Every structure is written in C-alpha cells, then in structure tokens.
C-alpha cells in the first residue's frame, strides 16, 4: 500500500522468494522454447497456464495462448462442443490469473479477446464481476470490463445506472461507481432518453443525490468529485463558441508600416507590420478543428477570402486549438494616400468546425471592422523599435482615457463576440447554482466545502458576464483561507486565486485602464508609443482569460510568481514582453514563446532558469528525440566554437524561430559566457543582450 514503509524480509521469506524465482526461471525457459518452436501440444499449453498463474503480467504467454487457441480451433473443424471447451479453458486460466493479480492488464485483455469470439456465455460474466467487485468495488479494470460486457449484452444504460445506484447505496465512498454514473448520465442525456430529455431536471435530481452523500460524510471525496462534474455539466456549452476576436467587432484598425504613428491614431487600435499583412485572430471557448476558407468567410472590397490561410496555434501535437490565426493581405498603398477597407467575417454558416468532443459549431457568428492602411515612409525613422527598451517605472505613464474620444478605446468594451444564442434563457442554471451556493454555505467548516463554494461562486459570476466580478472578493478570500488551512495543496489554491484575481483585473473597463500605461522613454523621439498592460507585482502564479487580451502588444508580468506562461500563445500581437523576476525554472516553461512570431523584446532576467538539475515541467516541451522536431533537429550541429546544440537544445527549440532584437537573461543560473555566445549565434537579429549593444 502507498505510504507504508517496507520491512526487511526475514531469512525464511528470502529463501521462499529464491525458490519461487528459480521455479519461474525454469518455467519461462521451457515456455519460450515451446513458443519459438510453435509447439501447441496439451502439455505445452498447460505449461503456459502454470506460468501465468505465477506471473499474470507475462504478455508473451498470453499471446502464445492466443496462437494456441487459433491452432486448436483450426484442428477442431469448428465443432461446437470442441470450440466451447477450448474457449472455456481460456476463461478458467484468466480467472486463475486474476486471483493472483486482480489488476492484470494482460488477463483482462485476454478475457475480452475470448468473449469476442462469440462462443462463450456472456451472462456468466456479470455474475463473475459481481463476485470480483465485492472483493474490490473500485477496481477500474473490472469497471471497464463491465462496460464491455454490458455492450455485448445490449444492456440498457438505465439498468447499469440502477446497478451503480445499488453500489452507491451500499458504500457512498465508491468513487468508481460515481464515475460510471457520470458516464451513464451523459449518455442518457445525449440520447434524450425518457426522464433524461430535460437537462435541468436531470441535474437537479443528481444534485440532490450527491448532496445527500457529501452531507453524510463531508470528508469523503467521491461525492465531491461527482459534484464537480455536475457543476461542469451545468455551466459548460456543448457546442463550440467563438468568444472573442482581433480585430474586435466595430473597431477601426490602423495598419502602419512605420514604427511611428500620427498623433490622431489610437495606440489601442494600431498594429505595426513588416510583412504587409494583418493577423485575424479567432478565439474559441473549446479547442476546435476545421477552420478554413470553407467554414470562415472574410469579405471586403477586394477578394481576400481565398488568400487567407488559417493556422492553429498549438501548444501540443493535437490537431485542435482554441486559437486560429489567418493573415490578411492588403493591396499596396501609395505614400501620399490612405487605404480604408471594411471587412466582414462570418462563420457557422456551414458545417466543418468541430470541437475535440465531436460537437459542430452550430451558432452563426458575424463581426466586422475597418482597416486603415497607412503606407511606410521611404526613409527609415529612428523611433520605437530601434532603441533599447527600458522597463523602469519612470518610463511608464498612466494612460488617460478622458483625453481621447471614446471610440479610440473601443476594443476594451468590445472584446467578446456577441452571438444570438447567448441571449437564451439561463435562469435554470442560475437557479440551480444559487441553491447549491445556499446549501454549501453550511459546510464552510471543512476545506472541500470552502473549495466547492469558491467554484460555485465563480460559476455563478460566469453565467452573467455583466456581473463578472460580483463574488470575486469572496472567492479570493476563500482561496486565501484555504492556503492557510491546507498547506500541502497551497500551490493549487494559489493558482486558482491568481486566475480569479487576473479575471477581476481585466474584466472591467475602468479596472483594466488603471493597468494601462504609455511607454515614454525620455530619450525617444517617438510621440505615440504603444500601450503597455502592466500586471507586475500582483503575486500571480497562473494566467488566464487570454481571450480578453488579444489586443495587447506590450505586456509587463514582472515581479510575479509565474512558473509557466501556458496560454500566452493566444496573444499573437505581443511584440514586447517582460517576465523578469518570476519563478520560471527552465525554457520548457516558456514554450508558448515559440508561437509569438511578432515578439521583438523579451526580458526573462532574474528567474530560476538553469538552477534546477531536474526539470519537472519538461513534458511541456518536445525533446530532440521527439517526432515533433523531426528534420529541424541536427544533434551534431555546432552553433559556435565549443558550444553544441545538445547543451542548450531547450533554449534553441524555443528561441530559434523568433526575431528578437532585445533579450535580457541575466540573473539566471544558465546565463554564463558560453550561453550568451550561443544566444548571439541563434538570434541573428539580436541588437541588445543584457543591456549591451551587440556589434
């Protein structure tokens, strides 16, 4: 069992182990000889059965028995009695193996293989499962096998649901029964079976059932997990939705080829380009696939739709993504003219966009915006982008929205896509959650009761976007209390606290504007530098709500407690990013940077990169042996004298596709002379490294 210290074996136990090991070695040698010589006599098959009784995890022995069965069936000429005898022998061997190890993968797979032959009595399997589940009612192998048997018997989901109810009545701690119940209830609601056709009625019944369980034993986690699943069913939308976009609906965007702007242009609505194209960003509430010119129509005065190539912003090897980006190319504009184009984007008019859960995008969405194309000057201008960026406080000045026309800050008020279906009645969801909130205020003396209340309050705010932060203060207080009450899980509560705080900061217009600053380096000749969203010093350990930050080009997240920047890849316009003085432990925690192709300035100084011998976040980043790198990786390639890519493959993989002009990495354990030389070679566009101008 977990957590129990091992005791030193007694001499007689060691002798027994040695004898058993010797017997096993002899059996394995004889068995492998039979297997290699394809001997399927009665004696040889019985020998494999003895081996499996001792070691049910010997997959080779199970495969041998499959070959032996095929051989025997062929010789039996499909005589029914002979076939049944052969397959029943296999079932007995599996039962004996399961007595030795109830969780043997090979044994359960072999039993499925035998039943799929179609000659065995399936009714006996349920009786066997009842016996086995009386021994261990939470064994997931047995539950998976039960679902397999129920499908063979065409047993209804209602009957299986009654079975889970019986088990829960016997033992409310049966987590596997609760889990199986969630699977069955989902299937019944999807099929709209009688008594399960009205989602609100079903969920109310299930809430009442699980409430009895958690109030009976508040320290048992099984019911709480089921309650969490019910809450997810209450608030989530099955079909994927477009939640936000950039450009935002109704916005006026200035597309400038210069690194300077006219005084009348809004820093919120301006995008500098080098390639003559503008990114169109779509953010979905679920990961989807199928975004292309057939499913998304972009129309304008010039034929733009056929030229748009949509690409997913992937943080893994999946084909689905929350964020999709298409590049819009505009006609060339002469120096003395200004092109203005109104673009309309429509999606959902045809099927093809599908979520990872298999649901189609079925709610048509439409938004439009205007793009003013400002041509580049023929002579280069020394301004924002050519000088070193300093993140010192004196270079930032609070943004004054009152000094500008209201339409210039339009993106702050129109960050979300308004779909017609969002106007549908959600009163039943509000009613359910309000009742749950009222009930769980009575369980604040236990940790999981506080956690559930925090989740319920968060879900309640999410149902009414206009009241997004009504309960935020109470939720933040609950997570702060949990951090003190439950130190072993304090990091989890800290992350949840950060998500709520982050949402609170950026959800309201006035709140968000209070964190918006103009970058105004006194040495700069530029009069219209972009807005910097300064979320520094907030003790954030996790980030979220990226769908509301698609417009941000300059972001300061310094002096926080971030260990990862997962999700930041959605912010495709980011050109300046400050991550200094956080808790980033390696380049693997920075994998989102790979997708930020507009990034020019990056500060990751004074983190913990290179300080840890074991990187526990390594799973976030592909290794040089992973197929996702493929031909990009050349393990023998040398970047500079004496420095191999093998030494810094993580940094190379993250940074090699970026066109950084300024990078600060001082204060990290990895930042020695060899590494800085490596960076200078990997980043040919780099002009400033740790505050020093490169030649």
PAFI-936177 format. One record per residue (C-alpha): x, y, z. Coordinates in steps of 0.2 Angstrom, whole numbers, padded with zeros to 4 digits, always signed. Layout:
# PAFI-936177
XYZ ...
***
This chain:
# PAFI-936177
+0000+0000+0000 +0005+0018-0003 +0014+0027+0011 +0019+0011+0021 +0037+0008+0025 +0045-0008+0019 +0051-0020+0031 +0067-0030+0029 +0062-0048+0024 +0065-0062+0036 +0078-0076+0031 +0064-0089+0028 +0055-0076+0017 +0071-0074+0006 +0073-0092+0004 +0055-0094-0002 +0057-0080-0014 +0073-0088-0021 +0064-0104-0023 +0049-0096-0032 +0061-0086-0043 +0070-0102-0048 +0054-0111-0052 +0049-0096-0063 +0065-0096-0072 +0063-0114-0077 +0045-0112-0082 +0050-0097-0093 +0064-0106-0101 +0053-0121-0106 +0039-0110-0111 +0050-0099-0123 +0057-0115-0131 +0039-0121-0135 +0034-0103-0141 +0049-0102-0153 +0046-0119-0160 +0027-0116-0161 +0023-0131-0151 +0005-0131-0146 +0003-0148-0138 -0008-0151-0122 +0007-0151-0111 +0014-0136-0119 -0002-0126-0117 -0004-0132-0099 +0014-0126-0095 +0009-0108-0101 -0006-0109-0089 +0006-0113-0074 +0017-0098-0079 +0003-0086-0080 -0004-0092-0063 +0013-0087-0056 +0016-0071-0067 +0000-0065-0075 +0009-0050-0082 +0019-0061-0095 +0011-0054-0111 +0021-0066-0121 +0012-0080-0113 -0005-0073-0116 +0000-0070-0135 +0006-0088-0135 -0011-0094-0129 -0020-0084-0142 -0009-0093-0156 -0013-0110-0147 -0032-0106-0147 -0031-0102-0166 -0022-0118-0169 -0034-0128-0159 -0049-0120-0167 -0042-0124-0184 -0040-0143-0180 -0057-0144-0171 -0065-0141-0188 -0077-0129-0179 -0086-0142-0169 -0097-0133-0157 -0093-0143-0142 -0074-0143-0145 -0074-0124-0148 -0084-0121-0132 -0072-0132-0122 -0056-0123-0129 -0063-0106-0125 -0070-0111-0108 -0052-0117-0104 -0046-0100-0108 -0058-0092-0097 -0053-0103-0082 -0035-0098-0085 -0039-0080-0084 -0049-0082-0068 -0034-0091-0060 -0023-0077-0066 -0035-0064-0059 -0034-0072-0042 -0016-0069-0042 -0017-0051-0048 -0034-0043-0050 -0027-0029-0059 -0018-0038-0073 -0020-0029-0089 -0015-0045-0099 -0028-0056-0091 -0042-0043-0094 -0037-0041-0112 -0036-0059-0115 -0054-0062-0107 -0061-0049-0119 -0052-0057-0134 -0060-0074-0129 -0078-0066-0127 -0076-0058-0144 -0075-0075-0152 -0094-0076-0149 -0095-0094-0142 -0095-0091-0123 -0109-0087-0111 -0109-0069-0108 -0122-0070-0094 -0109-0078-0083 -0098-0063-0084 -0110-0052-0074 -0111-0064-0060 -0092-0066-0060 -0090-0047-0060 -0102-0046-0045 -0090-0058-0035 -0075-0048-0041 -0082-0031-0037 -0087-0037-0019 -0068-0040-0016 -0063-0023-0024 -0078-0012-0029 -0066+0002-0035 -0055-0009-0047 -0056+0001-0064 -0051-0014-0074 -0067-0023-0068 -0077-0007-0072 -0070-0006-0089 -0074-0024-0092 -0092-0022-0086 -0095-0008-0099 -0088-0020-0112 -0099-0034-0106 -0115-0023-0105 -0112-0018-0123 -0111-0036-0129 -0127-0039-0119 -0136-0024-0126 -0139-0020-0108 -0148-0003-0106 -0139+0012-0098 -0154+0013-0087 -0151-0004-0080 -0132+0000-0077 -0137+0016-0069 -0148+0006-0057 -0133-0005-0053 -0122+0010-0049 -0136+0016-0038 -0136+0000-0028 -0117+0001-0026 -0118+0019-0020 -0131+0015-0008 -0120+0001+0000 -0105+0012+0000 -0105+0031-0004 -0086+0031-0005 -0086+0020-0021 -0078+0033-0032 -0078+0021-0047 -0097+0019-0046 -0099+0038-0045 -0088+0039-0061 -0098+0026-0070 -0113+0035-0065 -0107+0051-0074 -0103+0041-0090 -0121+0034-0090 -0130+0050-0086 -0120+0059-0100 -0125+0045-0112 -0143+0046-0107 -0144+0065-0109 -0136+0064-0126 -0148+0051-0132 -0163+0061-0124 -0170+0045-0116 -0186+0047-0107 -0183+0055-0090 -0167+0062-0096 -0173+0073-0110 -0174+0089-0099 -0156+0093-0094 -0161+0104-0079 -0172+0091-0072 -0159+0078-0073 -0146+0089-0065 -0157+0094-0051 -0160+0075-0047 -0142+0072-0047 -0138+0087-0036 -0150+0080-0023 -0142+0063-0024 -0124+0069-0022 -0129+0082-0009 -0135+0068+0002 -0118+0059+0000 -0107+0074+0004 -0118+0080+0019 -0117+0062+0026 -0098+0061+0026 -0091+0078+0021 -0073+0071+0022 -0076+0058+0008 -0070+0064-0008 -0080+0053-0020 -0096+0063-0019 -0087+0079-0021 -0079+0074-0037 -0096+0070-0044 -0102+0087-0038 -0088+0095-0048 -0093+0085-0063 -0111+0091-0061 -0106+0109-0060 -0096+0107-0076 -0112+0100-0084 -0122+0114-0078 -0111+0129-0085 -0102+0122-0100 -0109+0124-0118 -0108+0108-0128 -0106+0116-0145 -0090+0127-0148 -0092+0145-0147 -0082+0160-0154 -0079+0170-0138 -0068+0184-0145 -0058+0190-0160 -0045+0203-0165 -0049+0215-0173 -0064+0217-0162 -0081+0219-0169 -0084+0238-0174 -0066+0243-0172 -0056+0254-0183 -0038+0247-0185 -0023+0257-0192 -0011+0246-0201 +0005+0255-0201 +0021+0251-0210 +0031+0263-0199 +0037+0262-0182 +0029+0279-0179 +0011+0285-0179 +0001+0301-0182 -0004+0309-0166 -0023+0306-0170 -0021+0287-0170 -0025+0277-0155 -0012+0266-0148 -0025+0253-0144 -0031+0251-0162 -0014+0252-0171 -0004+0237-0177 +0014+0239-0185 +0018+0227-0199 +0033+0222-0208 +0025+0209-0220 +0011+0219-0227 -0002+0208-0219 -0013+0209-0203 -0017+0194-0192 -0035+0190-0190 -0037+0180-0173 -0052+0169-0168 -0053+0163-0150 -0065+0148-0147 -0071+0143-0130 -0066+0125-0134 -0052+0118-0145 -0058+0115-0162 -0053+0110-0180 -0059+0113-0197 -0056+0132-0198 -0053+0136-0216 -0059+0146-0231 -0074+0135-0232 -0080+0137-0214 -0074+0155-0212 -0079+0169-0224 -0069+0185-0225 -0076+0198-0237 -0071+0215-0242 -0070+0227-0257 -0055+0216-0263 -0055+0197-0265 -0047+0192-0248 -0056+0176-0243 -0047+0164-0255 -0030+0171-0250 -0032+0168-0231 -0023+0153-0224 -0029+0148-0207 -0017+0140-0195 -0020+0134-0177 -0009+0140-0163 -0005+0123-0155 +0003+0120-0138 +0004+0101-0141 +0003+0089-0155 -0016+0089-0156 -0025+0095-0172 -0037+0105-0162 -0034+0123-0155 -0043+0137-0145 -0034+0150-0156 -0034+0151-0175 -0025+0164-0185 -0027+0170-0203 -0016+0183-0212 -0025+0196-0221 -0015+0204-0236 -0020+0221-0241 -0016+0230-0258 -0001+0241-0258 -0005+0259-0254 +0005+0274-0261 +0014+0285-0249 +0003+0300-0251 -0014+0290-0249 -0023+0281-0236 -0032+0265-0240 -0048+0261-0230 -0056+0244-0230 -0071+0237-0221 -0070+0218-0218 -0084+0206-0213 -0081+0189-0205 -0094+0176-0205 -0093+0158-0198 -0105+0145-0193 -0114+0146-0210 -0108+0129-0215 -0103+0113-0205 -0085+0109-0204 -0079+0117-0187 -0079+0103-0174 -0073+0103-0156 -0062+0090-0149 -0078+0082-0141 -0086+0080-0158 -0098+0094-0157 -0101+0105-0173 -0100+0124-0172 -0119+0127-0175 -0121+0146-0170 -0118+0158-0184 -0107+0172-0179 -0103+0188-0188 -0092+0203-0185 -0085+0217-0195 -0071+0230-0193 -0062+0244-0203 -0044+0244-0208 -0035+0260-0212 -0018+0255-0221 -0005+0268-0218 +0010+0267-0230 +0028+0267-0224 +0039+0281-0226 +0053+0279-0239 +0066+0285-0227 +0068+0275-0210 +0064+0284-0194 +0073+0281-0178 +0059+0278-0166 +0051+0264-0156 +0058+0248-0161 +0076+0253-0165 +0081+0259-0147 +0084+0249-0131 +0068+0246-0121 +0069+0250-0103 +0056+0243-0091 +0060+0255-0077 +0045+0263-0069 +0049+0281-0074 +0047+0276-0092 +0029+0272-0090 +0015+0285-0088 -0003+0281-0083 -0015+0281-0098 -0028+0295-0098 -0044+0289-0107 -0053+0305-0104 -0041+0314-0115 -0046+0304-0130 -0063+0301-0139 -0072+0286-0133 -0071+0277-0149 -0052+0276-0148 -0054+0263-0134 -0067+0253-0142 -0058+0236-0141 -0059+0237-0122 -0078+0237-0122 -0080+0225-0137 -0068+0211-0133 -0081+0197-0135 -0091+0191-0149 -0110+0193-0147 -0119+0178-0153 -0138+0177-0154 -0138+0161-0144 -0131+0170-0129 -0147+0179-0126 -0156+0162-0122 -0163+0159-0105 -0150+0153-0092 -0162+0156-0077 -0162+0137-0074 -0143+0137-0072 -0144+0152-0061 -0157+0144-0050 -0148+0128-0048 -0131+0136-0044 -0140+0148-0032 -0147+0134-0022 -0131+0125-0021 -0122+0141-0015 -0135+0142-0001 -0133+0124+0004 -0114+0124+0004 -0113+0140+0015 -0117+0127+0028 -0101+0117+0025 -0088+0131+0027 -0080+0121+0042 -0072+0109+0030 -0059+0113+0017 -0068+0105+0002 -0084+0114+0007 -0074+0130+0005 -0067+0125-0011 -0084+0120-0018 -0092+0136-0013 -0077+0146-0022 -0081+0136-0038 -0099+0139-0037 -0097+0157-0034 -0085+0158-0049 -0098+0148-0060 -0112+0160-0054 -0102+0175-0060 -0098+0167-0077 -0116+0165-0081 -0119+0184-0081 -0105+0192-0090 -0111+0210-0084 -0109+0204-0066 -0092+0195-0069 -0084+0201-0053 -0099+0201-0040 -0092+0187-0030 -0074+0189-0034 -0069+0197-0017 -0077+0182-0008 -0069+0169-0019 -0052+0177-0016 -0055+0177+0002 -0060+0158+0002 -0044+0154-0008 -0033+0164+0004 -0041+0154+0019 -0038+0138+0010 -0019+0142+0008 -0018+0143+0027 -0029+0128+0031 -0021+0116+0019 -0003+0120+0016 +0001+0104+0006 -0011+0110-0008 -0007+0128-0006 +0000+0130-0023 -0016+0124-0031 -0026+0136-0021 -0013+0150-0026 -0015+0146-0044 -0034+0147-0043 -0033+0163-0033 -0022+0170-0047 -0035+0166-0060 -0049+0175-0051 -0038+0190-0047 -0032+0190-0066 -0050+0190-0071 -0055+0203-0059 -0041+0215-0065 -0045+0214-0084 -0064+0211-0084 -0070+0229-0081 -0066+0244-0092 -0061+0255-0078 -0051+0242-0069 -0041+0237-0085 -0037+0255-0090 -0030+0258-0072 -0016+0245-0078 -0013+0253-0095 +0002+0264-0096 +0011+0273-0110 +0029+0269-0113 +0038+0285-0115 +0056+0284-0114 +0063+0301-0112 +0076+0298-0124 +0064+0293-0138 +0059+0304-0152 +0043+0294-0154 +0027+0303-0149 +0015+0288-0150 +0022+0273-0142 +0010+0258-0139 +0000+0255-0123 +0008+0243-0110 -0003+0232-0100 +0007+0232-0083 +0002+0217-0072 +0018+0217-0062 +0019+0214-0044 +0002+0206-0042 +0009+0189-0035 +0002+0180-0050 +0006+0161-0051 -0005+0157-0066 -0013+0166-0081 -0029+0165-0089 -0043+0175-0098 -0032+0177-0113 -0047+0179-0125 -0049+0197-0117 -0031+0201-0121 -0029+0198-0139 -0026+0217-0142 -0011+0218-0131 +0006+0222-0139 +0016+0226-0124 +0014+0216-0108 +0024+0218-0091 +0022+0202-0080 +0037+0205-0070 +0039+0203-0051 +0026+0189-0050 +0027+0171-0046 +0024+0163-0063 +0031+0145-0066 +0023+0144-0083 +0016+0155-0096 +0005+0142-0104 -0009+0150-0114 +0001+0166-0118 +0002+0159-0136 -0015+0166-0139 -0008+0184-0138 -0002+0184-0156 +0001+0203-0157 +0014+0203-0142 +0030+0212-0148 +0036+0217-0130 +0036+0205-0115 +0043+0207-0098 +0044+0191-0087 +0058+0196-0076 +0059+0191-0058 +0047+0177-0058 +0049+0158-0054 +0052+0151-0071 +0063+0136-0069 +0068+0132-0087 +0065+0135-0106 +0052+0122-0106 +0040+0133-0096 +0042+0146-0110 +0036+0135-0124 +0022+0147-0128 +0035+0159-0134 +0038+0148-0150 +0021+0154-0157 +0023+0173-0154 +0031+0177-0171 +0029+0196-0168 +0039+0196-0152 +0054+0208-0153 +0059+0212-0135 +0060+0199-0121 +0065+0200-0103 +0067+0184-0093 +0080+0190-0082 +0081+0185-0063 +0072+0169-0064 +0077+0151-0060 +0082+0145-0077 +0096+0133-0076 +0095+0132-0057 +0087+0115-0056 +0095+0099-0061 +0078+0091-0064 +0065+0100-0074 +0048+0094-0068 +0040+0104-0082 +0049+0095-0096 +0034+0087-0103 +0028+0104-0109 +0042+0105-0122 +0047+0092-0135 +0064+0084-0133 +0076+0082-0148 +0071+0064-0149 +0053+0068-0152 +0045+0067-0169 +0038+0085-0167 +0055+0092-0171 +0060+0080-0185 +0071+0087-0198 +0073+0103-0188 +0085+0095-0176 +0103+0091-0180 +0111+0084-0164 +0129+0086-0172 +0127+0104-0177 +0138+0117-0168 +0132+0135-0166 +0149+0142-0161 +0166+0136-0155 +0164+0123-0142 +0146+0126-0140 +0134+0112-0146 +0115+0112-0148 +0114+0097-0137 +0120+0108-0122 +0106+0120-0125 +0093+0111-0135 +0078+0118-0125 +0083+0136-0127 +0087+0133-0146 +0070+0125-0149 +0061+0139-0140 +0070+0154-0147 +0076+0149-0164 +0060+0154-0174 +0059+0171-0165 +0066+0188-0172 +0071+0195-0156 +0080+0212-0156 +0082+0213-0137 +0084+0200-0124 +0088+0200-0106 +0093+0184-0097 +0105+0190-0083 +0102+0184-0066 +0098+0166-0071 +0110+0151-0067 +0111+0147-0086 +0117+0164-0091 +0136+0161-0092 +0148+0167-0106 +0145+0151-0116 +0127+0153-0116 +0127+0172-0121 +0138+0167-0136 +0126+0154-0140 +0112+0166-0140 +0121+0179-0151 +0123+0165-0164 +0105+0158-0163 +0097+0175-0164 +0105+0184-0179 +0093+0199-0177 +0098+0202-0159 +0104+0220-0156 +0104+0221-0137 +0109+0207-0125 +0108+0210-0106 +0108+0229-0109 +0124+0228-0120 +0123+0233-0138 +0130+0220-0150 +0141+0224-0165 
***
